[in-house]
């Protein structure tokens, strides 16, 4: 049956179909953004007033999360329940040209031509990037602060001609100079830009561009584990570097908060190497086992059980209960052999 839209107006839907992006002013309450930003600078280990302490580029892990906006893709039931239905404080920090790693982009401040900008971002680090990959279904750009013209925020790009991912292996952003249209994003704190997408309204964008009414069902295979309806079988590749930051982040937050008991993070209930991809975690089995236990003897035990269940559900819905792919395991075994440590131990402070 036709999708009943409750929030998107006909002009907004038309704009998305025509331009492939949508600006939603004041879509998120500022206090919700402040909730996700709480403790950000402590987690980063930097001083907001001292740019010399800013790292160049860091992908932070997730501690807090909220359900994503879903109407533009036809409802939550059309989104893969693993990794796709929640977003949180897993910020990607780019310190720009004044941090200690500014040498990585020496010419970015010397041009205003978007075709010459470095550092374009393409999500392709934990799945094969094709037109059907669920990781490409929707990109939300959320403004956590006001962004003025020239503020350095990501710009939406329209390619001149057909060029679907995966892009070329050498120079993954080499297609940027070939783009014909650049739209600079500016807005206020709480604004949201909806871009890309391969579902519902977004399906129509792609079909319109291809000049067809529907696209034939592809022949899914092992190279595309992110196909709709198929299981997400591997621990996300890039998450290894993120979860490795968790122990230090927890320590810094505990220092600021006056103790670990005052830190809000499901990672506190982790045991050993859980959630690092080292091995599969039977989240459902452990939760069921805990549900069969006698009632907790006191509030402390009750809280511990609740936090443990929250952690297990947290890693399950993010795919962190899965094991590494064969390629990732070879990388980790090679890393451990090189440094003489425990396989994967760098992610959870295992003693070598």
N, C-alpha and C positions, 0 to 999 in steps of 0.2 A: 504494500500500500504506500501511497505517497508520504514523504516525510513531512510531519507537521512542525514547522519552525516556531519556536516561542520567543526567541530573542533576536534573530537576524531579520531585518526588514527586507522587502523586495529590492529596494535600491542597493542595499549592502550585498545581497546575494548576486545581483547583476554586476556590481563592481568587481566582485571576486571572480566571476566567470570571465569578465572582460580583461582585467588587469592581473589576475592571479595573486592578488594580495588584498588585504583588508585592514584598515586602521580602526580600532575600537577604543575611543577615548574613555579614560577613567573606568576601564573594565575591571580593575582590581583595586580594592580599598588599600590605601597606604599602610594601614596597620598590619595587613596581611603580608605585605612586602617586608615591613620592619621585622615581623616574626621570623621570616626566612633569613634576614640579614643579621639577626642577633648573633653576636660572637664572631662575625665574619673576619674582622681584622686579627683577632686572637688566633683563629684557625689558620689564617695566612701567615702568622708570625711576623707581621709588619705593622709599622706605625703609619696611620693615615696622613699624618702631618709631615712625614719624613720620606720623601720619594726615594732616597738612597736605600731604604729598607725594602722597597717593593720588588718582588721577584718579577722576572720577565713574562713567563707564561706558565700557568699552573692549572691543572684540572683537579678540583677538590672533590672529595667523596660526599656522599649524601648522609645527613643526619635527620632532617625533617622533610616531610613531603605532603602534598595535597593532591586531590584528584584534578586532572586536566580538564580544560574546556573541551566539550565533545560535540556540540550541536553542528558545527561546520562540517564534521565528518559523518553526520547522520546518527549520532548517539553513541554512548559508551559501549553498547553491544557490538559495534562495528570495529572496536579497537582491541587489539590483542591484549589479553589480561596480563601477560608477562612483559614487563619493562615499559609498556606503552601507556598505561592508564594513570600514572602518577608522575608528577614532577616535584622537584624540591630544591634544596640548597646545594646542589652539586655544581657550584659555579665554576665557569671557566674564566680564569683571571688573566688579563693581558695588561701588563704594566706599561705598555707603550714605549716611547723612546727615551724616557728619563730613568728607567730602572737599570739594574746591574747588567741585564742582558740586552741592552739597547743596540749593541753591535749586530744583533741578528737581523735588524731591519734598518740599515744605515741611511737609506734614501727615502723612507716613507714620509718624512716630514718636509721633503723638498719638492713635492708635486701636489697639485690639486686635481690631476687627471685620474679618475677611478681606474682606468685601464692599466695604470702603472703601479697601483697599490699592491703591496705584498700582503701575505698573511690571510688570503681567502680561506674560508673554512668549509670543508665538505665532510659530512658524517659518513665515514666509511671504515671505521676502525674495528667494528665487531660483527659485520655482516657483509655479504657480497652485495654491492650497491647496484641494483637494477631498478627498472621502473616499477617492479612489483614488491620491492623490499618494504616491509612495514616501517622500517626506520625512516623512510622517505615520506610517509603519509602526511605529515603535518609538521610545520616548524612555526613555533610561537616565539616572537621576539617581545619580551616583557621589559618595559622600562622601569628600572628600580630607582631612577633619579631622572630629573629633567635633562633632555638632550636637545641642544641647540644646533643650528647648522654648523657643520665643520666639527662636530663633537666626536667624530671617530666611530660612530656606531655602524654596524653592518649595513650594507646597502643591498637592496634587492636587485637581482640581475636577471635580465632576459636575454637568452642566447639568440644570436642571429642564425637561424636555421636549426635543424634537428641535431641535438647532441645530448642524448640521454646517458646517464651514468651506467656502468663504471667509466670514469674518464681515463685518459692515458696514464699508464703507470709511471712514466717519467714526467715530472712536473704536473702534479695533479691539479694545479690551478692554472695551467697554461692556456685554458680556454677563456679566461677572464678578458684578455685584450681583444678577443673576437666578439665580445658582447656588444649589442647595439643600444641597449637601454639601461640606464642606471637611475634608480629612484632613491634619493637620500631619505633616511628615516629621521624625523625629529618628533618630539612630543613631550608630554608631561609624565611625571612619576605616576604609575598606575595604568598608563596606556599600553595596549597590546596590539601587535601587528601579527596577523595570521597570514602565513605564506606557504606556498607549495601545497602538497597534499595529493593523495591518490584515491580518496574515498568520497562518496556522495557528490557534493558540489564540485569537489576536485576532480572526480572522475569525469565530470562534464567538461571541465577545463581541458583535460587531455584529449578527450574524444573530439571536442571542437577543433583543437589544434591539428588533430590527425585527419579530420574530415570524415569520421565514421560514427555510426550510432552506438556501437559497442565493440569492445576489444575481445578477441578470442581468448578462451581460457588457456593459460600457458601450461606446458608440461613441466611440473615442479620436479626438482631433482636435489641431490645431496648438496649441490653447490649453492642452493638457496634455502637454507633452513628457516629463513624468516618469512616464507610464503604464508599468506593468510590461511588460517586453519591448520597449519602444521605446527609441531612443537618447537619451542625455542630450546635447542638441544645443548648449547654450549654456554659456558661462563663468558660474559662479554669481555672481549679482548682488552679494551682500554681500562676496564675496571681494576685490573691488577695494579696499575700505578696509583689509582685513586685509593683503593683500600689500604695500600701501603702507608698512606698518610694518616690513617685513622688513629693509631696509637699516639702519635705526637700531638694530633689535634685534641684528642681527649685529655691529654696531660695539660696542654695549654689552657683549655676551657676549665678544667678542674681547678687550676691555679687561680684563675680569674673569679670563678664562682664560689671559691671557698670550700672545695671538696668535690669528689666525683658524684656524691649523692645529689648535688645540685645541678648536675649536667643533664640536659635532655638529649638523649641519643640512644637509639636501639642497640648500637654497637656495644654498649656497656655490658650487655647480656651474652656477648659472644664467648664461646669456649674454644680456646686454641686457635686453629687455623680455619675455623668455620667462616664461610662467606668470602674465601679467597680463591676458590676454584681448585684448591689442592685435591679435594675429594667431593663426592656428592653428599649432600646433607638431607637426611630423611625428615623433612620438616613436618609433613603430615603425620608420620609415624610417631614422632616425639610429642607433638601436640596431643594426639589421641592417648598416648601413654600418660601424659600429665593429667588429662581429663579423668582418667581412671583412678588417680591417687586419692587418698582420703583428704578431707578438708584440711586446709593449712592450719597449723597450730597457733599462729599469731599473724599480726599484720605484716611483719617483716617477710615471713615466708610467702604470704599472699602476694605481696608486691614483687618478690623475686620471680614467682611463677608467672605473673602477668607480664613482667618485663621480658621474661624468656620467651613467652608465646608471641609477644609483639615483635621480638627480634626474628623469630622463625618465619612469621608471616611477612615481615619486611624483606628478608633475603629471598623468600619464595617469589613474591610479586615482582622483584627486580631481576630474577634469574641468577642470583648469586648463590643459590643452592646447587647449581650445576657444576660440572667438572670442566676443566680446560679442554679445548680441542686438541687433537694430536699435535698440531703445529705449535700451539702454545706450550704444551708439555715438553716438546723438544727444546723450545727456547728456555724454559725454566730449568730443565736438566743441564743444558749447556751453561747457563748462568751459574748454577750451583757448583758445577765441576770447575769452572774458572776461578771461583772465589773460595772453593772448599767449604761451602756451607750446606745447609739443609735446603732441599728442593722447595722453592716457594717461601722459604723462611724470611726473606727480606720484607714480605708483606705483613708479617704478624709477629716480628721480633723473636723468632725462634733462635735459640743459641746454636751457633755453628759448631 
